[in-house]
Amino acid sequence: MSDVDVETLRVAVEGQHGGRPAFDRVVHVVERYEGQSAWAGPVHIFKLTGHPTATECYAWSDPVPDSDRRRFYAVLRAGPVTSPEEAVRAAIVSEFRDAKSE
């Protein structure tokens, strides 16, 4: 899996949520479902200043299937999302719900 650079993810966080994101660290996340890997990769953690409700954001990118484009995820640390693992899980659930409603 190829990844994007920190600056590209910082711009994505700023574009999706505003505030001023500053890179803090990267962690590797493996999300499993029924014993199999549902997603694995690096999640970049950004500290946010100037955002009205969040002080942290989790960001990563995945290739779009059958394309040379990428999809960018930027999930705020808010409500039930308090870790990179929960951010990935929330994104997977959201995509599943979106696909199911189509």
DSSP file (Angstrom, degrees, kcal/mol; ACC not computed):
  #  RESIDUE AA STRUCTURE BP1 BP2  ACC     N-H-->O    O-->H-N    N-H-->O    O-->H-N    TCO  KAPPA ALPHA  PHI   PSI    X-CA   Y-CA   Z-CA
    1    1 A M              0   0    0      0, 0.0     2,-0.2     0, 0.0    61,-0.0   0.000 360.0 360.0 360.0 124.1    0.0    0.0    0.0
    2    2 A S        -     0   0    0      1,-0.0     2,-0.3     0, 0.0     0, 0.0  -0.609 360.0-155.2 -85.3 151.8    1.5    3.4   -1.0
    3    3 A D        -     0   0    0     -2,-0.2     2,-0.2    59,-0.1    59,-0.1  -0.778  11.1-119.3-122.2 165.9    0.9    6.3    1.4
    4    4 A V        -     0   0    0     -2,-0.3    57,-0.1     1,-0.1     2,-0.0  -0.636  37.3 -94.6-101.7 164.1    0.8   10.0    0.9
    5    5 A D     >  -     0   0    0     -2,-0.2     4,-1.7     1,-0.1     3,-0.3  -0.295  33.1-108.5 -78.3 164.3    3.1   12.5    2.6
    6    6 A V  H  > S+     0   0    0      1,-0.2     4,-2.7     2,-0.2     5,-0.2   0.868 116.0  56.2 -60.2 -40.3    2.3   14.3    5.9
    7    7 A E  H  > S+     0   0    0      1,-0.2     4,-2.3     2,-0.2    -1,-0.2   0.891 105.2  51.6 -64.0 -38.8    1.8   17.7    4.1
    8    8 A T  H  > S+     0   0    0     -3,-0.3     4,-1.8     1,-0.2    -1,-0.2   0.911 112.7  45.9 -63.5 -41.4   -0.8   16.3    1.8
    9    9 A L  H  X S+     0   0    0     -4,-1.7     4,-2.6     2,-0.2    -2,-0.2   0.879 109.4  55.2 -68.5 -37.1   -2.7   14.8    4.7
   10   10 A R  H  X S+     0   0    0     -4,-2.7     4,-2.5     1,-0.2    -2,-0.2   0.920 108.5  48.4 -60.1 -43.4   -2.4   18.1    6.7
   11   11 A V  H  X S+     0   0    0     -4,-2.3     4,-2.5     2,-0.2    -1,-0.2   0.884 110.4  51.9 -63.8 -39.2   -3.9   20.0    3.7
   12   12 A A  H  X S+     0   0    0     -4,-1.8     4,-2.3     2,-0.2     5,-0.2   0.917 110.0  48.4 -63.7 -43.7   -6.8   17.4    3.6
   13   13 A V  H  X>S+     0   0    0     -4,-2.6     4,-2.7     2,-0.2     5,-0.6   0.942 113.6  47.0 -61.0 -47.6   -7.4   17.9    7.4
   14   14 A E  H  X5S+     0   0    0     -4,-2.5     4,-1.8     1,-0.2    -2,-0.2   0.900 113.5  48.7 -62.1 -41.5   -7.5   21.6    7.0
   15   15 A G  H  <5S+     0   0    0     -4,-2.5    -1,-0.2     1,-0.2    -2,-0.2   0.858 117.8  39.3 -68.1 -35.7   -9.7   21.4    4.0
   16   16 A Q  H  <5S+     0   0    0     -4,-2.3    -2,-0.2    -5,-0.2    -1,-0.2   0.826 136.1  11.7 -83.9 -32.2  -12.3   19.1    5.6
   17   17 A H  H  <5S-     0   0    0     -4,-2.7    -3,-0.2    -5,-0.2    -2,-0.2   0.560  88.6-140.1-126.9 -11.0  -12.4   20.5    9.1
   18   18 A G     << +     0   0    0     -4,-1.8    -1,-0.2    -5,-0.6    33,-0.1  -0.363  55.2  98.5  77.7-163.0  -10.6   23.9    9.3
   19   19 A G  S    S-     0   0    0     31,-0.3    31,-0.2     1,-0.1    -1,-0.1  -0.196  87.6 -68.5  71.0-172.3   -8.4   25.0   12.1
   20   20 A R  E     -A   49   0A   0     29,-3.2    29,-1.2     2,-0.0     2,-0.3  -0.896  50.2-157.0-120.3 100.4   -4.7   24.7   11.9
   21   21 A P  E     -A   48   0A   0      0, 0.0     2,-0.4     0, 0.0    27,-0.2  -0.570   8.3-171.2 -79.9 137.7   -3.5   21.1   11.9
   22   22 A A  E     -A   47   0A   0     25,-2.5    25,-2.9    -2,-0.3    -2,-0.0  -0.997  30.5-111.6-127.5 127.2    0.1   20.3   13.1
   23   23 A F  E     +A   46   0A   0     -2,-0.4    23,-0.2    23,-0.2     3,-0.1  -0.306  39.5 168.4 -58.7 133.8    1.5   16.8   12.6
   24   24 A D  E     -     0   0A   0     21,-2.9     2,-0.3     1,-0.4    22,-0.2   0.758  54.3 -42.8-110.7 -55.4    2.0   15.0   15.9
   25   25 A R  E     -A   45   0A   0     20,-1.4    20,-3.5     2,-0.0    -1,-0.4  -0.974  44.5-118.7-167.1 172.3    2.8   11.4   15.2
   26   26 A V  E     -A   44   0A   0     -2,-0.3     2,-0.3    18,-0.2    18,-0.2  -0.981  23.0-173.2-126.9 141.0    1.9    8.3   13.1
   27   27 A V  E     -A   43   0A   0     16,-2.5    16,-3.2    -2,-0.4     2,-0.5  -0.947  25.0-122.1-129.2 152.7    0.6    5.0   14.3
   28   28 A H  E     -A   42   0A   0     -2,-0.3     2,-0.4    14,-0.2    -2,-0.0  -0.840  30.5-165.7 -95.6 128.3   -0.1    1.7   12.5
   29   29 A V  E     -A   41   0A   0     12,-2.9    12,-2.2    -2,-0.5     2,-0.5  -0.930  13.1-171.2-117.5 136.6   -3.7    0.5   12.8
   30   30 A V  E     -A   40   0A   0     -2,-0.4     2,-0.6    10,-0.2    10,-0.2  -0.979   8.9-165.5-124.0 116.7   -5.1   -2.9   12.0
   31   31 A E  E     -A   39   0A   0      8,-3.2     7,-3.5    -2,-0.5     8,-1.6  -0.904   9.1-164.4-104.6 124.5   -8.8   -3.1   12.1
   32   32 A R  E     -A   37   0A   0     -2,-0.6     2,-0.4     5,-0.3     5,-0.2  -0.818  11.5-171.1-111.0 148.0  -10.2   -6.7   12.1
   33   33 A Y  E >  S-A   36   0A   0      3,-3.0     3,-1.8    -2,-0.3    -2,-0.0  -0.975  77.2 -13.7-138.3 123.2  -13.7   -7.9   11.4
   34   34 A E  T 3  S-     0   0    0     -2,-0.4     3,-0.1     1,-0.3    -1,-0.1   0.882 130.0 -52.2  51.3  43.5  -14.7  -11.5   12.1
   35   35 A G  T 3  S+     0   0    0      1,-0.2     2,-0.3     0, 0.0    -1,-0.3   0.399 119.1 101.2  81.4  -3.0  -11.0  -12.5   12.4
   36   36 A Q  E <  S-A   33   0A   0     -3,-1.8    -3,-3.0     1,-0.0     2,-0.4  -0.846  81.8 -99.1-116.5 153.3   -9.9  -11.0    9.1
   37   37 A S  E     +A   32   0A   0     -2,-0.3    -5,-0.3    -5,-0.2     3,-0.1  -0.551  34.6 177.7 -70.4 120.3   -8.1   -7.7    8.4
   38   38 A A  E    S-     0   0A   0     -7,-3.5     2,-0.3    -2,-0.4    -6,-0.2   0.747  72.6  -8.6 -91.5 -29.8  -10.7   -5.1    7.3
   39   39 A W  E     -A   31   0A   0     -8,-1.6    -8,-3.2     2,-0.0    -1,-0.4  -0.931  61.9-178.3-164.7 143.0   -8.1   -2.3    7.0
   40   40 A A  E     +A   30   0A   0     -2,-0.3   -10,-0.2   -10,-0.2   -12,-0.0  -0.983  31.2  90.8-147.3 136.5   -4.4   -1.9    7.9
   41   41 A G  E     -A   29   0A   0    -12,-2.2   -12,-2.9    -2,-0.3     2,-0.3  -0.959  68.5 -47.3 165.0-178.9   -2.1    1.1    7.5
   42   42 A P  E     -A   28   0A   0      0, 0.0     2,-0.5     0, 0.0    19,-0.3  -0.573  39.0-162.4 -80.3 138.1   -0.7    4.2    8.9
   43   43 A V  E     -A   27   0A   0    -16,-3.2   -16,-2.5    -2,-0.3     2,-0.4  -0.989  12.1-145.6-118.4 125.0   -2.9    6.8   10.6
   44   44 A H  E     -AB  26  59A   0     15,-3.2    15,-2.8    -2,-0.5     2,-0.5  -0.741   8.2-147.8 -92.6 135.6   -1.4   10.3   11.1
   45   45 A I  E     -AB  25  58A   0    -20,-3.5   -21,-2.9    -2,-0.4   -20,-1.4  -0.902  14.5-170.2-107.9 128.0   -2.4   12.2   14.2
   46   46 A F  E     -AB  23  57A   0     11,-2.9    11,-2.3    -2,-0.5     2,-0.4  -0.943  19.3-135.1-117.9 137.1   -2.6   16.0   13.9
   47   47 A K  E     -AB  22  56A   0    -25,-2.9   -25,-2.5    -2,-0.4     2,-0.5  -0.740  26.7-147.6 -82.7 137.6   -3.1   18.5   16.8
   48   48 A L  E     -A   21   0A   0      7,-2.5     2,-0.4    -2,-0.4   -29,-0.1  -0.921  17.4-177.7-113.0 132.2   -5.7   21.1   15.9
   49   49 A T  E    S+A   20   0A   0    -29,-1.2   -29,-3.2    -2,-0.5     6,-0.1  -0.953  71.3  25.3-119.2 148.3   -5.7   24.7   17.0
   50   50 A G  S    S+     0   0    0     -2,-0.4   -31,-0.3     1,-0.3    -1,-0.1   0.544  83.8 129.9  80.5   6.5   -8.5   27.1   16.1
   51   51 A H        -     0   0    0      3,-0.4    -1,-0.3   -33,-0.1   -33,-0.1  -0.770  59.5-134.1 -91.6 140.3  -11.1   24.4   15.6
   52   52 A P  S    S+     0   0    0      0, 0.0    -1,-0.1     0, 0.0     3,-0.1   0.770  93.0   8.4 -67.6 -25.5  -14.4   25.1   17.5
   53   53 A T  S    S+     0   0    0      1,-0.1     2,-0.3    25,-0.0    -2,-0.0   0.611 115.7  59.8-131.0 -17.3  -14.8   21.6   19.0
   54   54 A A        -     0   0    0      1,-0.1    -3,-0.4    24,-0.1    -1,-0.1  -0.885  39.0-173.5-123.8 149.5  -11.8   19.3   18.5
   55   55 A T  S    S+     0   0    0     22,-0.4    -7,-2.5    -2,-0.3     2,-0.3   0.363  77.6  40.3-114.4   0.2   -8.1   19.5   19.4
   56   56 A E  E     -B   47   0A   0     21,-0.3    21,-2.5    -9,-0.3     2,-0.3  -0.993  58.5-168.4-149.0 151.8   -7.0   16.4   17.5
   57   57 A C  E     -BC  46  76A   0    -11,-2.3   -11,-2.9    -2,-0.3     2,-0.5  -0.998  13.8-144.4-143.2 142.6   -7.7   14.8   14.1
   58   58 A Y  E     -BC  45  75A   0     17,-2.9    17,-3.0    -2,-0.3     2,-0.4  -0.915  26.2-178.1-107.0 130.4   -6.8   11.3   12.7
   59   59 A A  E     +BC  44  74A   0    -15,-2.8   -15,-3.2    -2,-0.5     2,-0.3  -0.978  13.2 147.3-137.5 144.3   -6.0   11.2    8.9
   60   60 A W  E     - C   0  73A   0     13,-1.6    13,-3.0    -2,-0.4     2,-0.3  -0.948  26.9-135.5-159.2 174.1   -5.1    8.6    6.3
   61   61 A S  E     - C   0  72A   0    -19,-0.3    11,-0.2    -2,-0.3   -57,-0.1  -0.988  11.1-170.0-141.7 147.5   -5.6    7.9    2.7
   62   62 A D  E     - C   0  71A   0      9,-2.2     9,-3.3    -2,-0.3     2,-0.1  -0.972  32.3-103.8-133.2 149.3   -6.5    4.9    0.5
   63   63 A P  E     - C   0  70A   0      0, 0.0     7,-0.3     0, 0.0     5,-0.1  -0.464  34.7-118.8 -68.5 144.9   -6.4    4.3   -3.2
   64   64 A V    >   -     0   0    0      5,-2.5     3,-1.1    -2,-0.1     5,-0.2  -0.753  40.5-104.7 -81.1 127.0   -9.7    4.4   -5.0
   65   65 A P  T 3  S+     0   0    0      0, 0.0     3,-0.1     0, 0.0     4,-0.1  -0.202 100.3   8.3 -55.4 141.3  -10.3    1.0   -6.6
   66   66 A D  T 3  S+     0   0    0      1,-0.2     2,-0.3     2,-0.0    -2,-0.0   0.821 119.2  84.8  58.0  35.8   -9.8    0.8  -10.4
   67   67 A S  S <  S-     0   0    0     -3,-1.1    -1,-0.2     2,-0.2    -3,-0.0  -0.966  78.4-129.3-154.1 163.8   -8.4    4.4  -10.4
   68   68 A D  S    S+     0   0    0     -2,-0.3     2,-0.1    -3,-0.1    -2,-0.0   0.258  81.8  99.1-100.1  11.0   -5.2    6.3   -9.9
   69   69 A R        -     0   0    0     -5,-0.2    -5,-2.5    -4,-0.1     2,-0.3  -0.418  63.2-139.0 -89.9 168.8   -7.0    8.6   -7.4
   70   70 A R  E     -C   63   0A   0     -7,-0.3     2,-0.5    -2,-0.1    -2,-0.1  -0.929   5.1-136.1-127.5 152.9   -6.9    8.5   -3.6
   71   71 A R  E     -C   62   0A   0     -9,-3.3    -9,-2.2    -2,-0.3     2,-0.5  -0.924  20.8-148.4-106.4 134.7   -9.6    9.0   -1.0
   72   72 A F  E     -C   61   0A   0     -2,-0.5     2,-0.4   -11,-0.2   -11,-0.2  -0.887   8.2-162.8-109.2 133.0   -8.7   11.1    2.1
   73   73 A Y  E     +C   60   0A   0    -13,-3.0   -13,-1.6    -2,-0.5     2,-0.3  -0.925  12.0 173.9-113.2 136.5  -10.1   10.5    5.5
   74   74 A A  E     -C   59   0A   0     -2,-0.4     2,-0.5   -15,-0.2   -15,-0.2  -0.869   9.0-177.7-142.8 106.5   -9.9   13.0    8.3
   75   75 A V  E     -C   58   0A   0    -17,-3.0   -17,-2.9    -2,-0.3     2,-0.1  -0.922  20.7-132.4-114.4 123.3  -11.8   12.1   11.4
   76   76 A L  E     -C   57   0A   0     -2,-0.5     2,-1.2   -19,-0.2   -19,-0.2  -0.403  21.0-115.8 -71.7 146.5  -12.0   14.4   14.4
   77   77 A R  S    S+     0   0    0    -21,-2.5   -22,-0.4    -2,-0.1   -21,-0.3  -0.738  72.4 122.0 -78.4 100.4  -11.3   13.2   17.9
   78   78 A A  B >   -D   81   0B   0     -2,-1.2     3,-2.2     3,-0.6   -24,-0.1  -0.984  61.2  -9.5-161.2 152.0  -14.9   13.9   19.2
   79   79 A G  T 3  S-     0   0    0     -2,-0.3    -2,-0.0     1,-0.3     0, 0.0  -0.297 132.4  -7.2  56.2-128.5  -17.7   12.0   20.8
   80   80 A P  T 3  S+     0   0    0      0, 0.0     2,-0.9     0, 0.0    -1,-0.3   0.617 116.1  92.4 -76.7 -10.0  -17.1    8.3   20.7
   81   81 A V  B <   +D   78   0B   0     -3,-2.2    -3,-0.6     1,-0.2     6,-0.0  -0.741  38.1 141.8 -89.2 105.4  -14.0    8.6   18.6
   82   82 A T        +     0   0    0     -2,-0.9    -1,-0.2    -5,-0.2    -5,-0.1   0.225  60.3  37.5-127.5  12.0  -11.0    8.9   21.0
   83   83 A S  S  > S-     0   0    0      1,-0.1     4,-1.9   -25,-0.0     5,-0.1  -0.980  82.4-107.1-155.3 162.3   -8.3    6.9   19.2
   84   84 A P  H  > S+     0   0    0      0, 0.0     4,-2.3     0, 0.0     5,-0.2   0.884 119.8  55.0 -60.3 -37.4   -7.0    6.2   15.7
   85   85 A E  H  > S+     0   0    0      1,-0.2     4,-2.3     2,-0.2     5,-0.1   0.909 108.4  47.3 -62.6 -42.2   -8.5    2.7   15.9
   86   86 A E  H  > S+     0   0    0      2,-0.2     4,-2.6     1,-0.2    -1,-0.2   0.840 109.2  55.2 -68.8 -31.9  -11.9    4.1   16.6
   87   87 A A  H  X S+     0   0    0     -4,-1.9     4,-2.1     2,-0.2    -2,-0.2   0.931 110.1  45.2 -64.5 -45.5  -11.5    6.7   13.8
   88   88 A V  H  X S+     0   0    0     -4,-2.3     4,-2.4     2,-0.2    -2,-0.2   0.928 113.5  50.3 -63.2 -44.8  -10.8    3.9   11.3
   89   89 A R  H  X S+     0   0    0     -4,-2.3     4,-2.5     1,-0.2    -2,-0.2   0.916 109.9  50.4 -59.8 -44.6  -13.7    1.8   12.6
   90   90 A A  H  X S+     0   0    0     -4,-2.6     4,-2.4     1,-0.2    -1,-0.2   0.890 110.5  49.6 -62.3 -40.1  -16.1    4.9   12.4
   91   91 A A  H  X S+     0   0    0     -4,-2.1     4,-2.4     2,-0.2    -1,-0.2   0.903 111.0  49.2 -65.9 -41.0  -15.0    5.5    8.8
   92   92 A I  H  X S+     0   0    0     -4,-2.4     4,-2.3     2,-0.2    -2,-0.2   0.932 112.7  47.1 -63.6 -45.5  -15.6    1.8    7.8
   93   93 A V  H  X S+     0   0    0     -4,-2.5     4,-2.5     1,-0.2    -2,-0.2   0.912 111.8  51.3 -62.5 -42.9  -19.0    1.8    9.4
   94   94 A S  H  X S+     0   0    0     -4,-2.4     4,-2.4     1,-0.2    -1,-0.2   0.914 111.0  47.2 -61.6 -44.0  -19.9    5.1    7.7
   95   95 A E  H  X S+     0   0    0     -4,-2.4     4,-2.6     2,-0.2    -1,-0.2   0.895 111.2  51.9 -65.3 -39.1  -18.9    3.7    4.3
   96   96 A F  H  X S+     0   0    0     -4,-2.3     4,-2.2     2,-0.2    -2,-0.2   0.925 111.5  46.7 -62.4 -44.3  -20.8    0.5    4.9
   97   97 A R  H  X S+     0   0    0     -4,-2.5     4,-1.7     2,-0.2    -2,-0.2   0.904 112.2  50.5 -64.7 -41.1  -24.0    2.5    5.8
   98   98 A D  H  X S+     0   0    0     -4,-2.4     4,-0.6     1,-0.2    -2,-0.2   0.922 112.4  46.4 -62.5 -43.9  -23.5    4.7    2.7
   99   99 A A  H >< S+     0   0    0     -4,-2.6     3,-0.7     1,-0.2    -1,-0.2   0.871 111.1  52.7 -66.4 -36.5  -23.2    1.7    0.4
  100  100 A K  H 3< S+     0   0    0     -4,-2.2    -1,-0.2     1,-0.2    -2,-0.2   0.822 106.9  52.4 -69.1 -31.6  -26.2    0.0    2.0
  101  101 A S  H 3<        0   0    0     -4,-1.7    -1,-0.2     1,-0.2    -2,-0.2   0.562 360.0 360.0 -83.7  -7.0  -28.4    3.1    1.5
  102  102 A E    <<        0   0    0     -3,-0.7    -1,-0.2    -4,-0.6    -2,-0.1   0.487 360.0 360.0 -77.8 360.0  -27.6    3.3   -2.3
